[in-house]
Amino acid sequence: MDAFFASVELLRYPQLKGLPVVIGGGRRKVDELLLRGPDGTEERERRFIPVEDFPLLKDYVGRGVITTATYPARQFGVGSAMGMMKAARLCPQAIVLPVDFDEVRRFSRLFKSTITDIAPVMQDRGVDEVYIDFTDVPGGQREGGRVLARLIQKSIFDVTGLTCSIGVAPNRLLAKMASEFNKPNGISIVYEDDLQTKIWPLNVRKINGIGPKAGEKLAGLGIHTIGELAAQDPQWLIARFGKSSGAWMHRVAWGRDDSPVVTESEPVSMSRETTFDRDLHAVRDRAELSAIFTDLCERVAGDLQRKGYVGKTIGIKLRYDDFKIATRDQTLDRYTQDAATIRRTAGLCLKRVPLDRKLRLLGVRVGTLERVGEVPDGPPEPRASRVREADPHTRPLF
């Protein structure tokens, strides 16, 4: 994901787009005052806060480090893991915002579930990065993977409003490097024959696994680029870095990596969705939509029960006739696999999306999963695979 922590904040503060912004440190009193306004009474709507009211990096005092920075800030040499006091000397005019981990985690779950809807073989690599195996995905080999990469980019943007950069290559090692070639919002394809032209000119630190100490030692030996590393005799590297590390360095310098994309053993979420044969209207086609909605909730509940999971985050997904996507979710106090509970909660999510346009697609999702018997906060709600009642209080808008 592109400048993930900062990009999440820019969704809430669109007035800061195009400006140098750094994200880092804990929440301070000045951040609370920002939301409360000059009089300190009512909370202000974030997108209407004047730019001049935001705290600046030049006024920061503390030992915090930068989590990420917008690209305008990076042009001044500001980067992740840099001390904020040092960054203030490089870009004093930057706006500084605290990390909101709850919001970041919510968007992390959202973009990852969007990917697995398209390409289910995905390895989680942290809050803002994943590996995806295109091999057996329909269309995954078209244009060297570019077609599927574009689809993933568009789908993530439609759902989250965020951009990502994708590197496509024969293995994880090269794909990781390629993902950095064309940021932000870029796609880079690396074929086996591109090794000498695209990979070898790069600094050895671009290899995932060669850190500052190894990079410094290689530089002391006169090895700066990956091509220079590839030119070394394997035994020479082994003699200086050890049998395992030396052999690995030579292997990766030649672009060799047979490590598989390892999916998580536990599912992130379970969902059901359907694309309609014709666009449906929330009012004129209410009965048909209601039946579809009930069926989706019952099918998700059945999936949970069959596979032995419960969840507490219920979400919906709508695609309108103009192909725009809306998603909403709500987290319950208790885990559930009950169809009526899922439908009731998903119905509450429906009330938070506009239903004035015709719909092409409807989906229901249950996330924050735990195995039955391993629930951390007590037993789940009683289960039912079907919605038994037509109670108006449990009915959604359609």
C-alpha positions as CSV (number, residue, x, y, z in Angstrom):
1,M,0.0,0.0,0.0
2,D,1.2,3.5,-0.8
3,A,2.2,5.5,2.3
4,F,-0.5,3.5,4.0
5,F,-0.8,5.2,7.4
6,A,-0.7,8.6,5.9
7,S,-3.1,7.7,3.1
8,V,-5.6,6.5,5.7
9,E,-5.4,9.9,7.4
10,L,-5.8,11.8,4.1
11,L,-9.2,10.0,3.7
12,R,-10.3,11.7,6.9
13,Y,-8.4,15.0,6.1
14,P,-8.8,15.5,2.4
15,Q,-7.7,19.1,2.8
16,L,-4.2,17.9,3.4
17,K,-3.7,16.2,0.1
18,G,-0.6,17.3,-1.8
19,L,1.0,18.7,1.4
20,P,3.9,17.2,3.4
21,V,2.4,15.2,6.3
22,V,4.1,12.8,8.7
23,I,2.4,10.2,10.8
24,G,4.0,9.2,14.1
25,G,4.2,9.4,17.8
26,G,1.4,9.1,20.3
27,R,-1.7,11.3,20.6
28,R,-0.9,14.6,22.3
29,K,-3.0,17.4,23.8
30,V,-2.6,19.4,20.7
31,D,-4.2,16.6,18.7
32,E,-7.2,16.7,21.0
33,L,-7.5,20.4,20.6
34,L,-7.4,20.0,16.9
35,L,-10.6,18.0,17.0
36,R,-12.3,20.2,19.6
37,G,-11.6,23.5,18.0
38,P,-10.5,26.8,19.5
39,D,-13.3,26.9,22.0
40,G,-12.7,23.3,23.1
41,T,-16.4,22.4,23.2
42,E,-17.9,20.6,20.2
43,E,-16.0,18.1,18.1
44,R,-15.3,19.4,14.6
45,E,-15.8,17.5,11.4
46,R,-12.4,16.5,10.3
47,R,-12.6,17.4,6.7
48,F,-13.6,21.0,7.5
49,I,-10.7,21.8,9.9
50,P,-8.6,24.6,8.3
51,V,-5.1,23.6,7.2
52,E,-3.6,26.4,9.4
53,D,-5.0,24.7,12.5
54,F,-3.0,21.5,12.2
55,P,0.2,21.1,14.3
56,L,3.5,21.4,12.5
57,L,6.5,19.2,12.8
58,K,8.7,22.1,13.7
59,D,6.9,22.5,17.0
60,Y,7.2,18.7,17.9
61,V,9.1,17.9,21.0
62,G,9.6,14.3,22.0
63,R,11.3,11.0,21.1
64,G,8.7,9.7,18.6
65,V,9.6,8.2,15.3
66,I,7.9,8.5,12.0
67,T,5.6,5.7,10.9
68,T,5.2,7.0,7.4
69,A,5.1,10.2,5.5
70,T,3.3,11.5,2.4
71,Y,5.2,11.6,-0.8
72,P,5.6,15.5,-0.7
73,A,7.3,15.0,2.7
74,R,9.5,12.3,1.4
75,Q,10.9,14.7,-1.2
76,F,12.7,16.4,1.7
77,G,14.4,13.2,2.9
78,V,11.8,12.3,5.5
79,G,11.2,8.6,5.8
80,S,9.8,5.8,8.0
81,A,11.6,5.0,11.3
82,M,13.3,8.4,11.3
83,G,13.2,10.3,14.5
84,M,10.6,13.1,14.4
85,M,13.0,15.7,15.8
86,K,15.5,14.9,13.0
87,A,12.7,15.0,10.5
88,A,11.7,18.5,11.8
89,R,15.0,19.8,10.7
90,L,14.5,18.5,7.2
91,C,10.9,19.5,6.7
92,P,9.7,21.8,9.5
93,Q,6.6,22.8,7.6
94,A,5.2,19.3,7.5
95,I,2.0,18.6,9.3
96,V,2.2,15.9,12.0
97,L,-0.6,13.6,13.0
98,P,-0.7,10.7,15.5
99,V,-1.1,7.1,14.5
100,D,-4.6,5.8,14.7
101,F,-4.0,2.0,14.9
102,D,-7.7,1.1,15.0
103,E,-8.4,2.9,11.8
104,V,-5.3,1.5,10.1
105,R,-6.2,-2.0,11.1
106,R,-9.7,-1.6,9.8
107,F,-8.4,-0.5,6.4
108,S,-5.8,-3.3,6.5
109,R,-8.5,-5.9,6.9
110,L,-10.6,-4.2,4.2
111,F,-7.9,-4.2,1.5
112,K,-6.8,-7.7,2.2
113,S,-10.3,-9.1,2.1
114,T,-10.7,-7.3,-1.2
115,I,-7.6,-9.1,-2.6
116,T,-8.7,-12.5,-1.4
117,D,-12.1,-12.1,-3.1
118,I,-10.1,-12.0,-6.4
119,A,-6.9,-14.0,-5.7
120,P,-7.4,-16.3,-2.6
121,V,-3.7,-17.4,-2.3
122,M,-2.4,-14.5,-0.3
123,Q,0.3,-14.3,2.3
124,D,0.0,-11.6,4.9
125,R,3.2,-9.6,5.3
126,G,2.1,-7.0,7.9
127,V,-0.4,-4.3,8.1
128,D,0.2,-2.8,4.6
129,E,1.9,-5.5,2.5
130,V,1.0,-9.0,1.1
131,Y,2.3,-11.5,-1.4
132,I,-0.2,-12.9,-3.9
133,D,0.1,-16.0,-6.1
134,F,-1.4,-15.3,-9.5
135,T,-0.5,-18.7,-10.9
136,D,-4.0,-20.4,-10.9
137,V,-6.2,-17.2,-10.8
138,P,-8.3,-16.9,-14.0
139,G,-6.6,-14.3,-16.2
140,G,-3.6,-14.2,-13.9
141,Q,-1.1,-14.7,-16.8
142,R,-2.6,-12.2,-19.2
143,E,0.0,-9.5,-20.2
144,G,2.4,-11.0,-17.7
145,G,0.0,-10.5,-14.8
146,R,-0.7,-6.8,-15.6
147,V,-4.4,-7.3,-16.2
148,L,-5.0,-9.0,-12.8
149,A,-2.8,-6.4,-11.1
150,R,-4.9,-3.6,-12.6
151,L,-8.1,-5.3,-11.4
152,I,-6.7,-5.6,-7.9
153,Q,-5.6,-2.0,-7.8
154,K,-9.1,-0.8,-9.0
155,S,-10.9,-3.0,-6.6
156,I,-8.9,-1.8,-3.6
157,F,-9.4,1.8,-4.7
158,D,-13.1,1.3,-5.2
159,V,-13.5,-0.3,-1.7
160,T,-11.1,1.9,0.3
161,G,-10.2,5.0,-1.7
162,L,-6.5,4.0,-1.3
163,T,-3.8,3.2,-3.9
164,C,-1.2,0.5,-3.9
165,S,1.8,-0.5,-6.0
166,I,2.2,-4.0,-7.4
167,G,5.2,-5.8,-8.6
168,V,4.7,-9.0,-10.6
169,A,7.6,-11.4,-11.1
170,P,8.3,-15.1,-11.2
171,N,9.0,-15.3,-7.5
172,R,8.5,-13.4,-4.2
173,L,12.1,-12.0,-4.1
174,L,11.8,-10.2,-7.5
175,A,8.1,-9.2,-6.9
176,K,9.0,-7.4,-3.7
177,M,11.7,-5.4,-5.4
178,A,9.5,-4.7,-8.4
179,S,6.7,-3.3,-6.2
180,E,9.0,-0.4,-5.4
181,F,9.9,0.5,-9.0
182,N,6.8,2.6,-9.8
183,K,5.4,4.1,-6.7
184,P,2.8,5.4,-6.0
185,N,-0.1,3.5,-7.7
186,G,2.2,1.7,-10.1
187,I,2.5,-1.7,-11.7
188,S,5.9,-3.2,-12.6
189,I,6.4,-6.4,-14.4
190,V,9.8,-8.2,-14.1
191,Y,10.5,-11.2,-16.3
192,E,13.4,-13.6,-15.8
193,D,15.3,-12.0,-18.8
194,D,15.1,-8.6,-17.0
195,L,17.5,-9.6,-14.2
196,Q,20.6,-7.8,-15.7
197,T,18.8,-4.7,-16.8
198,K,16.3,-4.1,-14.0
199,I,17.7,-5.9,-10.9
200,W,21.5,-5.9,-11.1
201,P,21.9,-2.0,-11.1
202,L,20.1,-1.8,-7.8
203,N,21.8,-1.3,-4.5
204,V,22.2,-4.6,-2.5
205,R,20.0,-3.1,0.2
206,K,17.1,-3.5,-2.1
207,I,17.2,-7.2,-1.5
208,N,14.7,-8.1,1.3
209,G,16.9,-9.6,3.9
210,I,20.1,-7.6,3.5
211,G,20.0,-5.1,6.3
212,P,22.2,-2.1,7.3
213,K,25.0,-4.2,8.8
214,A,25.3,-6.6,5.9
215,G,25.0,-3.7,3.5
216,E,27.8,-1.8,5.2
217,K,30.0,-4.9,5.2
218,L,29.4,-5.5,1.5
219,A,30.2,-1.8,0.8
220,G,33.4,-2.2,2.7
221,L,34.3,-5.1,0.4
222,G,33.6,-2.9,-2.7
223,I,30.2,-4.5,-3.4
224,H,27.4,-1.9,-3.9
225,T,25.0,-3.2,-6.5
226,I,23.2,-6.5,-6.9
227,G,25.1,-7.1,-10.1
228,E,28.4,-6.8,-8.2
229,L,27.2,-9.3,-5.7
230,A,26.2,-11.7,-8.4
231,A,29.7,-11.5,-9.9
232,Q,31.3,-12.8,-6.7
233,D,32.3,-16.4,-6.3
234,P,29.9,-18.3,-3.9
235,Q,32.8,-19.6,-1.9
236,W,34.3,-16.1,-1.5
237,L,30.9,-15.0,0.0
238,I,30.6,-18.0,2.2
239,A,34.1,-17.4,3.6
240,R,33.1,-13.8,4.6
241,F,29.4,-14.3,5.6
242,G,29.1,-17.9,6.6
243,K,27.8,-21.0,4.8
244,S,24.1,-20.2,5.0
245,S,24.2,-16.4,4.4
246,G,26.9,-16.4,1.8
247,A,25.2,-19.1,-0.3
248,W,21.9,-17.2,0.1
249,M,23.4,-13.9,-1.0
250,H,24.7,-15.4,-4.2
251,R,21.5,-17.2,-4.9
252,V,19.3,-14.1,-4.5
253,A,21.7,-11.9,-6.5
254,W,20.9,-14.2,-9.4
255,G,17.1,-13.7,-8.7
256,R,16.6,-17.3,-7.4
257,D,13.9,-17.7,-4.8
258,D,11.7,-20.9,-4.5
259,S,9.9,-19.9,-1.3
260,P,6.1,-20.3,-1.8
261,V,3.3,-17.9,-1.0
262,V,2.1,-19.3,2.3
263,T,-1.5,-18.5,3.1
264,E,-2.6,-18.1,6.7
265,S,-3.9,-21.3,8.2
266,E,-7.0,-19.4,9.5
267,P,-9.3,-17.5,7.2
268,V,-9.5,-13.8,7.5
269,S,-13.3,-13.7,6.8
270,M,-16.1,-15.5,5.2
271,S,-18.4,-13.9,2.7
272,R,-21.1,-14.5,0.2
273,E,-22.1,-12.2,-2.7
274,T,-24.1,-12.3,-5.8
275,T,-24.3,-10.2,-9.0
276,F,-27.9,-9.7,-10.2
277,D,-29.1,-10.7,-13.7
278,R,-30.5,-7.2,-13.9
279,D,-30.0,-4.0,-11.8
280,L,-32.4,-4.0,-8.8
281,H,-33.9,-0.9,-7.0
282,A,-34.1,-0.9,-3.2
283,V,-37.7,0.3,-3.3
284,R,-39.3,-1.1,-6.5
285,D,-37.5,-4.5,-6.1
286,R,-37.6,-4.7,-2.3
287,A,-39.2,-8.1,-2.1
288,E,-36.6,-9.7,-4.4
289,L,-33.7,-8.0,-2.7
290,S,-35.0,-9.0,0.7
291,A,-35.1,-12.6,-0.3
292,I,-31.6,-12.4,-1.8
293,F,-30.3,-10.7,1.3
294,T,-31.8,-13.3,3.6
295,D,-30.3,-16.1,1.5
296,L,-26.8,-14.5,1.6
297,C,-26.9,-14.2,5.4
298,E,-28.1,-17.8,5.8
299,R,-25.4,-19.1,3.5
300,V,-22.6,-17.2,5.4
301,A,-24.0,-18.5,8.7
302,G,-24.0,-22.0,7.2
303,D,-20.4,-21.6,6.1
304,L,-19.4,-20.5,9.6
305,Q,-21.1,-23.4,11.2
306,R,-19.9,-26.0,8.7
307,K,-16.3,-24.9,9.1
308,G,-16.4,-24.3,12.8
309,Y,-16.0,-20.6,13.1
310,V,-17.7,-17.6,14.7
311,G,-17.2,-13.9,13.9
312,K,-18.0,-10.6,15.4
313,T,-17.6,-8.1,12.5
314,I,-20.5,-8.1,10.1
315,G,-20.2,-6.2,6.8
316,I,-22.0,-5.6,3.6
317,K,-20.9,-4.8,0.0
318,L,-22.9,-3.0,-2.6
319,R,-22.0,-2.3,-6.2
320,Y,-24.2,0.3,-7.9
321,D,-25.3,0.5,-11.5
322,D,-22.4,3.0,-12.1
323,F,-20.0,0.3,-10.8
324,K,-19.1,2.3,-7.7
325,I,-18.8,0.2,-4.6
326,A,-20.0,0.9,-1.0
327,T,-19.0,-1.2,2.0
328,R,-20.0,-0.9,5.7
329,D,-19.3,-3.0,8.7
330,Q,-20.2,-3.2,12.4
331,T,-18.6,-5.1,15.2
332,L,-20.7,-6.9,17.8
333,D,-19.9,-7.4,21.4
334,R,-20.1,-11.1,21.1
335,Y,-19.0,-13.7,18.5
336,T,-21.8,-15.3,16.5
337,Q,-22.6,-17.7,13.7
338,D,-26.4,-17.1,13.9
339,A,-28.1,-16.2,10.7
340,A,-30.7,-13.9,12.3
341,T,-27.9,-11.9,14.1
342,I,-25.9,-11.6,10.9
343,R,-28.9,-10.4,9.0
344,R,-30.0,-7.9,11.7
345,T,-26.5,-6.4,11.9
346,A,-26.0,-6.4,8.2
347,G,-29.3,-4.6,8.0
348,L,-28.1,-1.9,10.3
349,C,-25.1,-1.5,7.9
350,L,-27.5,-1.0,5.0
351,K,-29.0,2.0,6.8
352,R,-25.6,3.7,6.5
353,V,-25.3,3.5,2.7
354,P,-27.3,5.4,0.0
355,L,-29.9,3.3,-1.7
356,D,-31.1,5.8,-4.3
357,R,-29.3,4.1,-7.2
358,K,-30.0,0.7,-8.7
359,L,-27.8,-2.2,-7.5
360,R,-25.7,-4.7,-9.5
361,L,-24.3,-6.7,-6.6
362,L,-25.0,-7.4,-3.0
363,G,-22.7,-9.2,-0.5
364,V,-22.5,-10.1,3.2
365,R,-19.3,-10.7,5.1
366,V,-18.4,-11.9,8.6
367,G,-14.9,-11.1,9.8
368,T,-12.8,-11.1,13.0
369,L,-13.1,-14.9,13.1
370,E,-12.3,-17.3,15.8
371,R,-12.6,-21.1,16.0
372,V,-15.6,-22.4,18.0
373,G,-14.3,-23.2,21.5
374,E,-11.4,-20.7,21.2
375,V,-13.5,-17.5,21.6
376,P,-11.6,-15.1,24.0
377,D,-14.7,-13.5,25.5
378,G,-17.0,-16.3,26.4
379,P,-19.3,-18.6,24.5
380,P,-20.8,-17.3,21.2
381,E,-24.4,-16.5,20.7
382,P,-26.8,-19.4,20.1
383,R,-26.6,-20.4,16.4
384,A,-29.3,-20.8,13.8
385,S,-28.5,-21.4,10.1
386,R,-31.7,-19.8,9.0
387,V,-33.6,-16.6,9.6
388,R,-36.8,-17.9,11.3
389,E,-38.7,-14.7,12.0
390,A,-39.9,-11.9,9.8
391,D,-39.6,-9.6,12.7
392,P,-39.8,-6.0,11.5
393,H,-37.0,-5.1,14.0
394,T,-34.7,-7.5,12.3
395,R,-35.6,-6.5,8.8
396,P,-33.2,-4.5,6.7
397,L,-34.2,-1.6,4.5
398,F,-35.2,-4.1,1.8
